[in-house]
Amino acid sequence: MGKSDTRRIDREIRETTRKLEAAQQRQMWPLTGPERRAILAAAASGSYQVARHRSGARSEEKADTAWAAAVTRLNAEVAALKVERQRVVNEAATAKAAKVGKRSSGWW
């Protein structure tokens, strides 16, 4: 049980960490649909405001908030995957210890 499950979870952890690094570099590909829409809406609003000779600071703030939310979400995903991996490892260790304990309880 332990090997295949931890491999799958390890692969997901690596993938999510890669997404997190990309989001920290402000790349769009790791974002969900709503996050992309929020960032693109902020960019469109900011460009409209600048074209009208107004300050685009509020739009920049909205975009920064959306990026921060994406990074926070990905950090939470990585943390949850690590907790899940630890749970799987602990279950496998408990099962193995119980199996070894049963074997050694006999006379031979």
C-alpha positions as CSV (number, residue, x, y, z in Angstrom):
1,M,0.0,0.0,0.0
2,G,2.7,2.5,1.0
3,K,4.8,2.7,-2.1
4,S,2.2,3.4,-4.9
5,D,0.2,5.8,-2.7
6,T,3.2,7.8,-1.7
7,R,4.4,7.9,-5.3
8,R,1.1,9.3,-6.4
9,I,1.0,11.9,-3.6
10,D,4.7,12.8,-4.1
11,R,4.0,13.4,-7.8
12,E,1.0,15.6,-6.9
13,I,3.2,17.5,-4.4
14,R,5.9,18.1,-7.0
15,E,3.3,19.3,-9.5
16,T,1.6,21.6,-7.1
17,T,4.9,23.0,-6.0
18,R,5.7,23.7,-9.6
19,K,2.4,25.5,-10.0
20,L,3.1,27.5,-6.9
21,E,6.5,28.6,-8.2
22,A,4.9,29.6,-11.5
23,A,2.2,31.6,-9.7
24,Q,4.8,33.4,-7.7
25,Q,6.5,34.4,-11.0
26,R,3.1,35.7,-12.1
27,Q,2.5,33.1,-14.9
28,M,-1.1,32.5,-15.8
29,W,-1.1,28.7,-16.5
30,P,-1.4,27.4,-13.0
31,L,-4.5,29.6,-12.2
32,T,-8.1,28.5,-12.0
33,G,-10.7,30.1,-14.2
34,P,-12.1,32.5,-11.7
35,E,-8.5,33.6,-10.7
36,R,-7.7,34.2,-14.4
37,R,-10.9,36.2,-14.9
38,A,-10.2,38.3,-11.8
39,I,-6.6,39.1,-13.0
40,L,-7.7,39.8,-16.6
41,A,-10.6,42.0,-15.4
42,A,-8.2,44.0,-13.2
43,A,-5.8,44.4,-16.2
44,A,-8.6,45.5,-18.5
45,S,-10.0,47.9,-15.9
46,G,-6.5,49.3,-15.3
47,S,-5.8,49.8,-18.9
48,Y,-9.1,51.6,-19.4
49,Q,-8.4,53.9,-16.4
50,V,-4.9,54.7,-17.7
51,A,-6.3,55.4,-21.2
52,R,-8.7,57.9,-19.6
53,H,-5.8,59.5,-17.8
54,R,-6.9,58.3,-14.4
55,S,-4.9,56.4,-11.8
56,G,-4.8,52.6,-12.3
57,A,-3.7,52.0,-8.7
58,R,-7.0,50.4,-7.6
59,S,-6.8,47.9,-10.5
60,E,-3.2,47.1,-9.7
61,E,-4.3,46.4,-6.1
62,K,-7.1,44.1,-7.3
63,A,-4.6,42.2,-9.5
64,D,-2.1,41.9,-6.6
65,T,-4.9,40.6,-4.3
66,A,-5.9,38.0,-6.9
67,W,-2.3,36.8,-7.3
68,A,-1.9,36.6,-3.5
69,A,-5.1,34.6,-3.3
70,A,-3.8,32.2,-5.9
71,V,-0.5,31.7,-4.2
72,T,-2.3,31.2,-0.8
73,R,-4.5,28.6,-2.4
74,L,-1.5,26.7,-3.9
75,N,0.3,26.9,-0.6
76,A,-2.7,25.4,1.2
77,E,-2.8,22.6,-1.5
78,V,0.8,21.7,-0.9
79,A,0.3,21.7,2.9
80,A,-2.7,19.4,2.6
81,L,-0.9,17.0,0.3
82,K,2.0,16.8,2.7
83,V,-0.4,16.1,5.6
84,E,-2.1,13.4,3.4
85,R,1.3,11.8,2.6
86,Q,2.2,11.7,6.3
87,R,-1.2,10.1,7.1
88,V,-0.6,7.4,4.4
89,V,2.9,6.7,5.7
90,N,1.7,6.5,9.3
91,E,-1.1,4.1,8.3
92,A,1.4,1.9,6.5
93,A,3.8,1.9,9.5
94,T,0.9,1.0,11.8
95,A,-0.2,-1.8,9.6
96,K,3.3,-3.1,9.3
97,A,3.9,-2.9,13.1
98,A,0.7,-4.8,13.8
99,K,1.7,-7.5,11.3
100,V,5.1,-7.8,12.8
101,G,3.6,-7.9,16.3
102,K,1.3,-10.7,15.4
103,R,4.1,-12.8,14.0
104,S,6.4,-12.4,17.0
105,S,3.7,-13.2,19.6
106,G,4.0,-16.9,18.8
107,W,6.4,-19.4,20.4
108,W,8.7,-19.5,17.3
